Structure formats: C-alpha cells, structure tokens
Amino acid sequence: MAVCDPDTPAYVIARYLGFVCEDANPVVTLRNPFELENWTLPILELVIVIGAILALVHAIRRLRRDGDPTNLALWIGSLVYLFIIEPPLYFPEWFGMQDAMGFMFAHNVFTVDLMYDRLPLYIVCFYPAMSQVAYEIVRALGFFDGRKWSALRGAVVVGLVYQTFYEIFDQLGPQLKWWAWNVDEPFYAARPGVLGNPSAVPLFESVPWSSAWLFATVSFAVLTFMCVVLVKNPTTRGRSIRGWSLTWRIVVAGVVAVVSMPLLSITTAVFGRGDGANLTAQTIVFAIQVFGVWVAGLALLAWQVRRKDPSTAQAREAAPFLRFFPWLFLGVHAVLWIVALPSYFGAVDGVTGVDASPESGSPTGSLPYVIGCYVVAVGVLVLALRRGRRTHVEPAAPDSAEAETPSVV
C-alpha cells in the first residue's frame, strides 16, 4: 500500500520539511533528538509529553481522591477523538476520502513517530494534555457547577481557552517546520498541479481557517460538553460512573466530537469547494465564528467574575495541575516565538528569507492574534489560580430557578 509515491503531496512536503518518507516504518520509528530538522522540535516534543503525563497523573488523582472520573474521561476521550480523526487526514485514500477531504498536511519527523512517520508521539500527547488545561481552567473558574445550562456555558468558554492555547502553538508551527500544510505555494518548489488541497484554504496567515475553527475551537468544546453531560453531571448527582458505564460514555464523547466537525463546517461549505469556492465569503464566515467565540467566551467570563461565587473547591482541586504545566507550555512557546521573531519581521510576503534561522523559506503566522491569545490564556490562568487561593467558603445551594435538572445541559 503506497504511502509516499514521488510527485505526491506527501513526498513533496516531506522533502520540504527535510526528510524522506518512502521507506517509513509502518509502526514506530525512533530517532536521535539531536539530529532532527532543528533544535525546536525536541523541545516542543518534551514539553507536550510531560504535559500529557502530568494530565494523566492529575486525572487519576481526581478519580481516587475526589471520586470524579471526568478528567480521566476527557483524557481518554481525547485519544478516541485523535485515533478517529487523524488517520483519514494522513491517509485519505485508505478511507475513500481522497475526493472529499484529500491530503491535508504532513508533520515533520520527531524523536518518536508512528504510522509511517505521519503521527508524532507528541501529537498523541497534545490532545490529552491541552484538553485537561482548558477544562481545569474553566472548571476552576466555577462554570461547571451543576446549575442550569452550566455545561453549555462552560463548553463555550473551553472553546475560547483551548483556542488561545492551541493557536499560540498552531500559528508558530509552520514557520519552524513542525508541520506543513498542503497548499499550492511557491516555497515548496513543487511541479504545477501537485500541491493544493481545497480543504486547506482559505488561510489565516499560514494556518487554514478551518484549523482555527474546527481543531482549535469546536472539537474540544464539544468533547468537554459531552464529558460533562455524560460523566461529571451524573457523578455530581451521586452516581458511580465506572467500568463499562464509563467506557461507553468516553467513546460516545469522542465520536460526537468528531461528528461535530463536519456538521459545524456546513456554514462555510455552502460557499463551494475547489475552483468554484467563494474564499472571501468563507473567510468572513470563519472569522465571525472564530472571533464570535471570543465575544461569547469573554462575556461569559465577565459574567462569572461578577457572580462572585464563594465556592473554591473546584479551583483548589485543579490548582496542582494548573500551577506548572500551563505555565511551562506558555513559557516555552514564548521563548520559541521570541527566537522566531527576527525571521518573522524579516519575512517577505509572509515567507522567511533564505538565511533565516532556525528555518528559512517557511510561512509565518499572525503575531497580533497570538499576542491576543497570550493575553487571554495568561489572564484566565491567573484568575483560576487566584480563585484556588481564596479562603474556602461552603456555597449556598442553588435556588430552584437555577438548579440543574437531569434533562438539561
């Protein structure tokens, strides 16, 4: 089964990223971290793997100490989502999706790679680590408190928080050649007609708008919503969700997160695909959706702060995880962004120069957007940790008008 034939997008992009893919191991490949394309790759890899391990430890501690399996459901559910959504992105022809979706992008090779070098281990770790960050920040802020519509409100804010952390990473990756999108751009030096996937346009600088909307916002907002509705809320009401009961809920949550992506892309799909697509209209709709989540999320955050809920239990439970890994993620990415800034400002038409370091001839992301993401990410993290340091006060029971009922979200 061919996975990297000459003059295919996978072949061309692999050469651009600096590796060959013809003889890739179908299971796993190990490499010397000091011999990767550039020094930023193993640093990124290490940070994310550490995050996934800490997230798993935190999830198990929450289950054992607090009796709440929601964090573990979210951690495993992130993997269910990943192993459903990622293989068709790497091998669309295997799933009969070449025409519907096509080859979207290729990752660079890292210390540990799976599936013909298409799936780095750090990507497997990324989703469980970052979903835990977004969920715990929002939970610490008191959104998932069992009141009516709390799951929906919290999921919207998770969409905002996850997007801000994700896009700090996503807007930097193409410049440092952590991956490359299948777009028809001259810096690939490909023969005409080889590259270009209609699903990868329109672009938000170097990143498809669909990535900012579907991968950075929708999928994990939906996954979190499902985990709260199926696992957290029943647990709060006194049910013991374990074994098979927990397993099917995790699988359902992961599947629904995947299904939500094509459903919530209909708003842009109506404007066509390929040569006949109205990219301007799609860009406008994507921007309204992506930044609409900012408006809704920030409004809900302001509303939550004004509520001055005296309960601090959830914030104190989340604090051990939030005190280290989110700061590590933000700090390391800040350093990597600073390192990339000279090449960013020296770029011509959004492409770094031939003498740029650590990578040349690569597309740049949106620095103003990333600065905004940093402001929100740091802000909500500080609020969550400050809330956990407050003197504990037992909350008053919600009145009947706001009480959560089993049939609502």
N, C-alpha and C positions, 0 to 999 in steps of 0.2 A: 504494500500500500504506500504509494508515493506521498512524501510529506514535504519535500523541498526540491522540486524539479527546477532546472535552470529556466530563467526568464519567467518565473512566477513571483508574485509579491513577496512570499516568504523568503525566497532565495535572494532577491534584490535587497530587501530590508535587512536581512542577516548580514550581507556584505557591508551595507552602510553602517550597521552597528558594530562591526568589527569581528565577526565570527563566521564560521562555515556551518551549515546545517544539514548537509547531505547524509552524513553518517551518524546522526544523533542517536543516542541510546533511547529506546522506547520507554524505558522505566525510569532510571535515575542516572545523573551524571554528577560527579564531584570534581571540583576544580580548586586550584590554589587561589585563595582570595587575593594574594599579592600579584596575580597575573591576569586580573580582569581588565576590562577596557579602560577604566580609570579608577582612581582611589576612592571615589564617592560611592561606588557600588557596594563594596563590602561593609562600609559604614552604615549605609541605609539598611542593608540586609540584617546586620547585627541588631540594630535598634528595633526593627519590626519583630524579629524573632523573640527578642527579650520581652517586647510588649505582649505578644501572644502568650508566652509562658506566664507572665505576671497576671494577665487577664484570666487564664485558666486557674491559677492558684487562688485568685480572688473569687472566682465563681464557685470553686469547691468550698472555700471558706464560708461564703454566703450560704451555701446549702447546709453545711454542717453546723455552723454557729447560729444562723438565723432561720434555718428551715425553709429558705426561699430558693427554689431551683431556677428562677427566671434568668439569672446571669448565666448559668450553665446552658439553659435552653438557647439563649442568644448566641453564646459561643459556638455551640454545635450547629445551631441553625444557620450561622454564617458559613459554615463549611458545607452544609447541604446546599445552600444557595450557590456557593462557589462551584461545587462539582456538578451542578446542573447547568450553570450559565457559561462557565469558562471553556469546556471542551468544544462546543459549537463555534465559539469565537476563534479558536485556534485551528480547527479542522472542519470548516463548514461543509466541505464536500462529503465528509463521512456521514453527515446527518441530513443530507439532501437540502442544505440551506445555502448553497453557493449563490443561487439567484436571489433569494430572499434577504440574505444578510451578507454573505461574502466574507473574505478575509479582512479583518478589521485592523489588526496591529500585531506587532511582534515584540516580545520582551528581549532585552539583552540577556546574555548568559551571566549567571551568578555562581556563587560557590556551590550551591545545590540546586539542580534543575530536574524537573520531572517531565514526563510526556514529550519525548523528542526535543527537549530543551525549550519547550514552549511555556512551561509553567514553573517559574522560580519558586522555591520553597518560601521565600519571604512574602510572595503574593498569597500563598495559602495561609500564612500567619497574619497578613494585613487585615483581612476582614474580621476575624475574631477579636483582634487587638483593638481596632478602631471602633467597632460597634460597641464594645464594652466602654470605651472612653465616652462616646456620645450618650449612651444610655445612663451611665453613672452620673455624669454631669447633670443631665436633665432630672434624673431621679433625686439627686441631692438637692436640687432647687425646689423640690416639692410638687412636681407636676403629677406624678403617678401616685396620687393619694387616695384613690378609690372613689373620688367624687364623680358626679355625672359628667360624661364626656372627657374625663381626665386622660384616658388612653389616647383619644384623638388629639387633644391639645398637646400632650406630651410628645406624640409622634411627629407633629408638625415642628416642634422645637428640636427634636432629634434630627429631623431633616436639615434644619439650619446648622446645628452644631456639627453634625457629621460632614456636611458640605464644606464648612470652613476648614476643618482639619484636613479633609481629603484634598481639597483644591490647593492647599499650600504645597502638597506633595505632587498633585497632578499637573500643576502649571510649571513645575520645575523639571519633571521627568524627561520630556523631550529634549530640552536644552542639554542635559547631562547624559543623554543617550541611555537612560534607564529602559526606555522602550521607544518605538517609533510607530506612528500611525500610517495606514495605507492610504495616503493622499498623493495626488499627482503634483509633486513639487520638484523644481529643478535641482535641489540639493541632493536628491537621491541619485542623479545621473543615470536614470533608467531609460530604456528604449520607450518610444511613444506607445501608449496603449497597455503597458504592463501594469502600472500602478493606478490607483484611484478607485476607492470604494464609495458609492453614493451614500452609504450609511454613515460615513465618517465626515460628512460635510452637512451643514456649514460649520466653520471653525470659529472658536472663541480664542483668538490668537493662535496658539499651536495645538489647542485641545478642541476636539469636537464638542459642540454644544450638547450633543446627546450624552456625552460622558458626564458633563456637569449636571445635567438634569436627571438622567436615569441611574447612573452608577453612584454619583456623589450625593444624591438627594432622595430620589424616590425609593430605591430598593431597600435601603436600611431604615427609612422611616416606616415603610410597610412591614418589614421584618420585625422591628421593635413593637409596632402596634399589635401585630399578631401574637408575639410572645407575651405582651402584657395582657391581652384579652384572654388568651388560651391558658396561660400559666400563672402570671402574677395575680390577676384578679381572683381566680378560684382559690389560690393559696391564701390570699388575704381573707377570704371568706371562711377559711378553716379547712379546706380540702387538702388532702395529701396527694400531690401530683408526683408520682414516682413510676418507675418501671415502664411498662407498655403504655400507660396513660401519658407519661411524659414524652415517650418516644414518638408517638403519632402526632402529638402537638408540635414537636420540633420539626418533623418532616413537613407537616402542613404549613407551618410558618415559612419555612424555606421555599417551598413550592409557590406559595401565594406571592412571596416577594419577587420571584422570577416572573410569574404571570403578570404581575402589576406593570412590568416594564413595557411590554408591547401595548398593553391597554392604555397606559399613560403617555404613549408616544403617538397616539392617534391624532392628537391636536396638531402635530406637525406633519404627520404622514399624509394628511389630506391635501397638502400642497405639492405632492408628487415626489418622485424619486428619480435620480439619474439626470439625463439631459433635459428632461421636461420639468424638473423641480423648480419651484419658486424659492430660491435660497434666501431672498430678502424677507419674505413672509415667514419662513421657518425661523430665521434668526430673531425676528421680532417676537414670535410666539415663545421661543426658547427663553429669550431674555425676560419676558414677562413672567414666565413660570419660575425660572431660577431666582430672580430677584423678588418675585411675589412671595416666595418662601421666606426671604429676608424680612419683608414687611410684616408678614403674619407672625413669624417667629419672634421678631423683636417686639412686636406689640404684645404678644403673649408673655414674653419675659418681663416687660414693663408692668403688665397686669399682675403677674405673680409676685414681683418685688413689692408692689403696693399692697398686696394682700397681707403681708407681714405674718405669715403662718408661723405660729410659735413652735411647731414640731420640728425637731432637728434630728430625729432618729435616723432617717434615710441618709442624710448628709454625713452623719458620723459613721454609718456603715460603709459609705462609698469612699470616705477620706483616705484609708490606707492605700487604695489603688490610685486615687487621683493625685496624691502628693508627689508621685515620682514619674510614672511613665508619660503622662501627657506633657509634663514639662520637658522630659527628655526628648520626646518627639518634636516639640516646638523649638527647643533649643538647638538640636542638631540640624533641623531644617533651616533655622535662621542662619546658622553658620554656613550651610551649603548655599543658601541664597546669596549671602554676602560674597562668598567665593565666586559665584557666577555673575555678580553684578558688573564687573569690568567688561566681560564679554557681552552681557545684556545691553549695556549702554553703547558698546561698540558695534552692535549688530546693524546690518543694512537690510532694510525691508523685512525685518523680523528674523534674520538669519545671521548667526555669529560668523565672524571673519575666519579666514584660513589660518590665522595664527592665534586664535582664541584658545583659552585654557579654562577648564580641563578638557573641553571638547570644542571642535571647530565645525563650521558648516552645519549647525543644528538650529532648529527653530526655537524662538523664545516665547515665554508665556506672558501673562498680564500681571505686571508688578503692582499697579494700583489695586487691582482686585485682590491680590494676595495680601497686600497691606491691610485692606478691609477685613479679610479673613482672619488675619492675625489679631486685629483689634477685638473682633467678636470672640474668637477662640480663647484668648487670654482673659477677656472680660468675664465670660461665663465660667471659666475655670476658677478664677479668683472668687467670684460670687459663691460658687459651690463650696469651696474650701472654707471661706469665711462663715458660711452657714453652719458648717460642721463644727466650728469652734464656739458657737453660741452655747450659753448655759441651757441645759435641757429643760424643756417645759412640756408637760403632757398636753397634747392637743385636745381641744374640745371636740366632741362628736359632731360630725356634720349634720346640719338640720335636714329635715325631710325633703326640703325643696332641692337640696344639692346632693343628697345621698346617692351613691352608685347603686344601680339595680343590675341583676344578672343579665338582663336582656339588652343593656345599652353599653356604649363604649365610653 
